[in-house]
Amino acid sequence: MINTLRFKTVESEVKHIRIGLVEDNSVNQRNFVQNIKLFPDLKLAILASSGEEYLDKIKSMPANLLPAVVFMDIQMAGMNGIETIKLAKAHSNAIYYIVLTVFEDEDYIFEAIKAGAIGYLLKHANFASVYDAITEVLEYGGAPMSPAIARKALRMLNKQQVEVNEKDKILNLLTDREREVLQNLVNGYDAKRIAEILDVNTLTIRKHIANIYTKLHVNSKAQVISLAYQNKWINKA
C-alpha cells in the first residue's frame, strides 16, 4: 500500500504538476487515473488513447497548459510511442517523456532514448516509483529507469564499448604509412596516383596495400573501403 501521508497538504496550497498519459489499453488508463488521485500535487492534463490523438491535443493546447511530464506507451495501434515522441518533441521541447511499457527489448530502449525519451519504466512498477520518476526528472534532471532496464542498458553500453575497442585495435595494426595509403584508397586513388602523392614508387605502394589487406582480413579495394567507412576510421576528403 502506498503511504500518502507525506503528500498531504491543504488543497489550496498545492502547486499541481501537470502530467499526461498516452496509452491504448483502457484498463491501464483506468488504473493510472485512479493512482493519480493518491497524489494531490499531480494533475492529469492529457489522457490519450493513441499517438495521433495525443499530437492533436498538444497542438491545440496553450503552452501554459501543456503537461510537464508525459508517460508514453510504445506499442499502440497506428502510430507507435517512439514515433509519437519524435513528432511531439518537434512541436514542443518543453515536455519530458517517460516510456511506460512491458518491453525490455534493446532496440526499443535505444530507439526511445534517441527519439527524446528521458526515462524508461516497466508497467508493472508500482505507482510510487512512477511518482518518484516525475520528481527525479523535474527536480534533479535525472533519467529514471526501472532497475531491469538500467541493467540492460548498461550491458548494451559495455558491449558497444568493447566493439569500439576491438575496431580501434584492428586499425592500430596499421603503420602510419599504411594509414596514409588507406586514406588515399578511400579517396578513390589507385596505386600509381598514391605513389605520386606520397613520392614513392608504385611497387612500394602495392606492398603497403597488400599488407593492409592482410591485416584487415580483406581481399579487395571495395572491401577495405567499406570496412573503413563502417568503422568510421577515415572520413572521405
C-alpha positions in Angstrom: 0.0 0.0 0.0 1.3 3.5 -0.9 1.8 5.7 2.1 0.3 9.1 1.2 0.9 10.9 4.5 4.0 12.7 3.1 1.9 14.0 0.3 -0.9 15.5 2.4 -1.3 19.2 2.2 -4.0 21.9 2.1 -5.6 21.7 -1.4 -5.5 25.4 -1.9 -1.7 25.4 -1.3 -1.0 22.6 -3.8 1.1 23.5 -6.8 0.0 20.9 -9.3 2.4 19.0 -11.6 0.7 18.6 -14.9 1.2 15.1 -16.4 -0.1 13.2 -19.3 -0.6 9.6 -20.3 -0.7 8.1 -23.8 -2.0 4.5 -23.5 -4.3 2.5 -25.7 -5.3 -0.1 -23.0 -8.4 1.1 -21.2 -7.6 -1.0 -18.0 -4.1 0.6 -17.8 -5.6 4.0 -18.3 -8.1 3.5 -15.5 -5.5 2.3 -13.1 -3.3 5.2 -13.9 -6.1 7.7 -13.3 -7.0 6.1 -10.0 -3.4 6.1 -8.8 -3.0 9.8 -9.6 -5.8 10.6 -7.1 -3.4 9.3 -4.3 -1.1 12.3 -5.0 -2.8 15.7 -4.6 0.0 17.5 -6.3 -0.5 15.6 -9.6 -3.0 16.7 -12.2 -3.8 14.8 -15.3 -3.6 17.3 -18.1 -3.8 15.0 -21.1 -5.2 11.4 -21.5 -4.9 10.0 -25.0 -5.5 6.5 -26.5 -3.2 6.9 -29.5 -0.2 8.9 -30.7 -2.4 10.7 -33.2 -4.9 11.8 -30.5 -2.1 13.0 -28.3 -0.5 15.1 -31.0 -3.8 16.7 -31.9 -4.3 17.6 -28.2 -0.9 19.2 -27.6 -1.1 21.2 -30.9 -4.4 22.7 -29.8 -3.4 23.3 -26.2 -2.0 26.6 -24.9 1.7 26.3 -23.9 1.0 27.2 -20.3 -1.4 24.2 -20.0 0.8 21.6 -21.6 1.9 18.7 -19.2 5.4 18.8 -17.7 5.8 15.0 -17.9 4.1 12.6 -20.2 4.1 8.8 -19.8 4.1 7.1 -23.2 3.3 3.6 -24.2 5.4 2.1 -27.0 3.2 -0.5 -28.8 0.0 1.2 -29.8 -2.3 0.7 -32.8 -1.4 3.2 -35.5 1.5 5.5 -34.6 3.8 3.9 -32.0 5.1 5.7 -29.0 8.6 6.2 -30.3 7.3 8.0 -33.5 4.9 10.0 -31.3 7.7 11.2 -29.1 9.8 12.3 -32.2 6.9 14.3 -33.6 5.9 15.7 -30.2 9.4 16.9 -29.4 9.4 18.7 -32.7 6.3 20.6 -31.6 7.4 21.3 -28.1 10.7 20.6 -26.5 9.4 21.6 -23.0 7.7 18.2 -22.2 9.6 15.4 -20.7 8.7 11.9 -21.9 9.0 8.7 -19.8 8.3 5.4 -21.6 5.9 3.2 -19.7 5.9 -0.3 -21.3 6.1 -4.0 -20.8 9.0 -4.3 -23.3 12.7 -4.7 -22.3 13.8 -5.1 -25.9 17.2 -3.5 -26.5 16.1 -1.8 -29.8 13.1 -0.3 -28.1 15.2 1.2 -25.3 17.7 2.9 -27.5 15.1 4.0 -30.1 13.0 5.6 -27.4 16.0 7.4 -26.0 17.1 8.5 -29.4 13.6 9.8 -30.0 13.8 12.0 -27.0 12.6 9.9 -24.0 14.1 10.9 -20.7 13.2 7.7 -18.8 12.1 4.2 -19.3 9.9 2.4 -16.8 8.2 -1.0 -16.9 4.4 -1.1 -16.5 4.5 -3.4 -13.5 6.4 -0.8 -11.5 4.3 0.5 -8.5 2.9 4.0 -8.8 5.2 5.3 -6.0 8.0 4.6 -8.5 6.2 6.5 -11.1 5.8 9.5 -8.8 9.5 9.3 -7.8 10.3 9.3 -11.6 8.4 12.6 -12.0 10.3 14.1 -9.1 13.7 12.8 -10.4 13.1 14.4 -13.8 11.7 17.7 -12.7 13.7 18.4 -9.6 17.0 16.7 -10.3 17.2 16.5 -14.1 17.5 12.7 -13.8 16.8 9.9 -16.2 14.7 7.4 -14.3 14.8 3.7 -15.4 13.4 0.6 -13.9 16.3 -1.5 -12.4 15.9 -4.2 -15.1 16.1 -1.6 -17.8 19.1 0.1 -16.3 21.0 -3.2 -16.1 20.2 -4.0 -19.7 21.2 -0.5 -20.9 24.5 -0.8 -19.0 25.2 -4.2 -20.6 24.5 -2.7 -24.0 26.8 0.2 -23.4 29.5 -2.1 -22.2 29.1 -4.3 -25.3 29.3 -1.3 -27.6 32.4 -0.1 -25.9 34.1 -3.5 -26.4 33.1 -3.4 -30.1 34.6 0.1 -30.4 37.8 -1.0 -28.7 38.1 -4.0 -31.0 37.7 -1.8 -34.1 40.4 0.5 -32.7 42.7 -2.4 -32.1 42.3 -3.5 -35.8 43.1 0.0 -37.0 46.1 0.2 -34.7 47.6 -2.8 -36.6 48.4 -0.5 -39.5 51.5 1.6 -39.6 51.3 5.4 -40.1 52.3 4.9 -43.8 49.6 2.2 -44.3 47.0 4.6 -42.8 48.1 7.2 -45.3 47.7 4.7 -48.1 44.3 3.6 -46.7 43.2 7.3 -46.7 44.1 7.7 -50.3 42.4 4.4 -51.2 39.2 5.7 -49.6 39.6 9.0 -51.6 39.5 6.9 -54.8 43.1 6.9 -55.9 44.9 3.9 -57.5 48.4 2.7 -56.5 50.1 4.8 -59.2 48.4 8.0 -58.1 49.1 7.2 -54.4 52.7 6.7 -55.2 52.9 10.1 -56.8 51.1 11.7 -53.8 53.5 10.1 -51.3 56.5 10.4 -53.5 57.5 6.8 -53.5 57.5 4.1 -56.2 54.4 2.2 -57.2 55.8 -1.2 -56.1 56.1 0.2 -52.5 52.5 1.3 -52.5 51.4 -2.1 -53.8 53.3 -3.8 -50.9 51.5 -1.4 -48.4 48.2 -2.2 -50.0 48.9 -6.0 -49.7 49.8 -5.5 -46.0 46.6 -3.6 -45.4 44.5 -6.4 -47.0 46.3 -9.0 -44.8 46.0 -7.1 -41.6 42.3 -6.2 -42.1 41.4 -9.6 -43.5 40.0 -8.3 -46.8 40.9 -9.2 -50.4 39.7 -6.2 -52.5 39.8 -2.4 -52.6 36.0 -2.3 -52.3 36.1 -4.4 -49.1 38.8 -2.3 -47.4 36.9 1.0 -48.3 33.7 -0.5 -47.0 35.4 -1.6 -43.8 36.9 1.9 -43.3 33.5 3.6 -43.6 31.7 1.1 -41.4 34.1 1.6 -38.6 34.4 5.3 -39.2 38.2 5.1 -39.3 38.6 7.7 -42.1 36.5 10.5 -43.5 36.4 10.9 -47.2 38.2 14.1 -48.3 
